[in-house]
Amino acid sequence: MMAANKDMSGAASAAGGAVAAAGAESLSVPAYWAEAKLELMQRDRIMNKLIPQFGDLHLRGQPDPFTTLARSIVGQQVTPKAADLAWGKLLEVCPKLAPSAVIKAGAAQLSGCGLSKRKTEYILDLADHFKAKRVHADLWSEMDDEAVIAELIQIRGISRWTAEMFLIFNLLRPNVLPLDDPGLIQGISQNYFSGEPVSRSDAREVAANWEPWRTVATWYLWRSLDPAPIPG
């Protein structure tokens, strides 16, 4: 994963893939996807050229909130290959990944999976938040985006960028614009500004034309940088 902020690293498309690739059955195509594609192609000449290049490919989500967030923490500041290796070892320690199983495994076993001391602390804090119900995962689907983000960033190791990836890949929210994501900025630069540097203000201006489907446009910009489909 590309550094999107002080505690994240890795390419944005790989970041999204890592968040999604948590080892459980993925969700089907988002209900809004076909409508969003049509509207984006009608109103944005870049999207009109870009979207058809990827046929029936679409965003694929990860349905379990705890698994999604744990996977995102494992993937921080390491390559996708290293993240996959650590994740596989974690699943060996906790085959049925759940907050209680992670807490029971403890710091020593988690560190033995190749996790740093800080990541071990982050995952244990995440598990503790879920087990103690200090987060309201059962209500997130009914909460607006900013309310979910505000709750998530109270957990150690969860930045706004991580929370936005969660909105995209777990809750499948259609209108997320992750301005801290380097892949989004790079995608806008390459597709809209001929590779010239892009500011957050530039990105907002371009994205204003995508409302209310900014998630979908972002996903296609990720794909333009890394044509391989994001794993579900």
PyMOL commands that set and color helices and strands:
alter all, ss='L'
color gray80, all
select helices_A, chain A and resi 12-20+33-43+45-54+65-74+80-93+99-111+117-131+137-142+145-152+160-169+182-192+200-210+214-225
alter helices_A, ss='H'
color red, helices_A
deselect
rebuild
show_as cartoon
